């Protein structure tokens, strides 16, 4: 563990799909809107300019109540490998999504959330870790729609 691991939340899952398919589920907003966020949430993507400096603006609609505005700026876009952004709406953190090709039909996807302080990270950790798992579950369901 690195010294600053108290500022990071890491989640990953191995999916039985090619890296191209897993990447498409994120890179195509028509798929992304269907799986991004915890179980029960829906999304309205207002802007999705997947390039360094591009904006990602969306509203996440909670299952019971509430609309959650999200705004981010993409920093790194390496197709089939890494997408990174900085959130410019609260809660503030940097996010990296890794796409690791294990073999022709297996990919590891990872989420790395990086906060400025350990305190900020701890506020989010208790929610983020289980919700990231729900996010991966939803991703797997959406991939089934892609491969049909």
C-alpha positions in Angstrom: 0.0 0.0 0.0 1.3 3.4 -0.9 1.6 6.1 1.8 -1.4 8.0 0.5 -3.7 4.9 0.3 -5.9 6.6 3.0 -6.8 9.1 0.3 -7.8 6.5 -2.3 -10.7 4.1 -2.9 -10.0 1.3 -5.3 -12.5 -1.2 -6.7 -12.1 -3.7 -9.5 -13.8 -6.6 -11.2 -12.8 -9.1 -13.9 -15.4 -9.4 -16.6 -15.7 -12.2 -19.1 -15.7 -9.9 -22.1 -13.1 -8.4 -24.5 -11.6 -5.1 -23.5 -13.2 -3.5 -26.6 -16.7 -4.4 -25.4 -16.0 -3.2 -21.8 -14.6 0.1 -23.1 -17.5 0.6 -25.4 -19.9 0.4 -22.4 -18.2 3.5 -21.0 -17.2 5.4 -24.1 -20.6 5.3 -25.7 -23.0 7.5 -23.7 -26.0 5.5 -24.9 -24.6 2.6 -22.9 -23.0 4.6 -20.1 -26.3 6.2 -19.1 -27.8 2.7 -18.5 -25.3 1.5 -15.9 -23.5 4.4 -14.4 -24.2 4.8 -10.7 -25.7 2.6 -7.9 -28.6 0.3 -8.3 -31.9 2.1 -9.0 -30.3 5.3 -10.4 -31.0 6.6 -13.8 -29.0 9.2 -15.7 -29.5 12.1 -18.0 -26.2 12.8 -19.8 -26.1 16.5 -20.9 -22.6 16.6 -22.3 -20.0 13.9 -22.9 -16.9 15.0 -24.7 -14.5 12.1 -24.3 -11.2 13.8 -24.8 -8.6 15.6 -22.6 -10.2 18.9 -21.5 -13.7 17.6 -22.5 -16.7 18.0 -20.2 -18.9 15.3 -18.8 -22.1 16.7 -17.3 -24.9 14.5 -16.1 -27.8 14.4 -13.7 -28.1 11.2 -11.7 -31.7 10.6 -10.6 -32.2 8.8 -7.3 -34.6 5.9 -7.1 -36.7 7.5 -4.4 -36.0 11.2 -4.6 -33.3 13.6 -5.6 -31.4 14.7 -8.6 -27.7 14.8 -8.3 -25.8 17.1 -10.6 -22.3 15.9 -11.7 -19.7 17.8 -13.6 -16.3 16.6 -14.5 -13.4 17.5 -16.9 -11.6 14.6 -18.6 -7.8 14.7 -18.1 -6.6 11.5 -19.8 -8.3 9.4 -22.5 -6.2 6.4 -23.7 -8.7 4.2 -25.6 -9.0 0.6 -24.2 -6.6 1.5 -21.4 -7.4 4.5 -19.1 -9.9 7.3 -18.7 -9.3 9.9 -16.0 -11.2 12.9 -14.9 -11.5 15.6 -12.2 -14.8 16.3 -10.6 -15.7 19.9 -10.6 -18.9 19.4 -8.6 -19.1 18.0 -5.0 -17.8 15.7 -3.8 -14.5 16.7 -5.3 -12.0 13.9 -6.3 -10.1 12.6 -9.2 -11.3 9.4 -10.9 -9.4 6.9 -13.0 -11.0 4.0 -14.8 -8.6 1.3 -15.9 -9.3 -1.2 -18.7 -6.8 -4.1 -18.4 -6.9 -6.7 -21.1 -6.3 -10.1 -19.4 -6.8 -12.1 -22.6 -9.0 -12.0 -25.7 -12.2 -12.6 -23.7 -11.4 -11.3 -20.2 -10.9 -7.7 -18.9 -10.3 -6.2 -15.5 -12.0 -2.9 -15.0 -10.9 -0.8 -12.1 -12.1 2.4 -10.4 -9.6 4.6 -8.5 -11.0 7.5 -6.6 -8.3 10.0 -5.3 -9.2 12.6 -2.7 -7.2 15.6 -1.5 -7.4 14.5 2.2 -7.9 11.3 4.2 -10.9 12.9 5.9 -12.7 13.6 2.6 -12.0 10.1 1.5 -13.4 8.5 4.7 -16.6 10.4 4.3 -17.2 8.7 0.9 -15.5 5.3 1.5 -18.4 3.7 3.4 -20.8 4.5 0.6 -18.4 4.2 -2.4 -17.1 0.7 -1.9 -20.5 -1.1 -1.9 -21.9 1.2 -4.5 -19.0 0.6 -6.9 -19.9 -3.1 -6.7 -23.5 -2.2 -7.7 -22.0 -0.2 -10.5 -20.0 -3.2 -11.8 -23.2 -5.4 -11.5 -25.1 -2.9 -13.7 -22.1 -2.7 -16.1 -22.3 -6.5 -16.6 -26.0 -6.3 -17.3 -25.5 -3.5 -19.9 -22.7 -5.5 -21.6 -25.2 -8.2 -22.2 -27.2 -5.6 -24.3 -24.0 -4.7 -26.3 -23.1 -8.3 -27.2 -26.7 -9.3 -28.3 
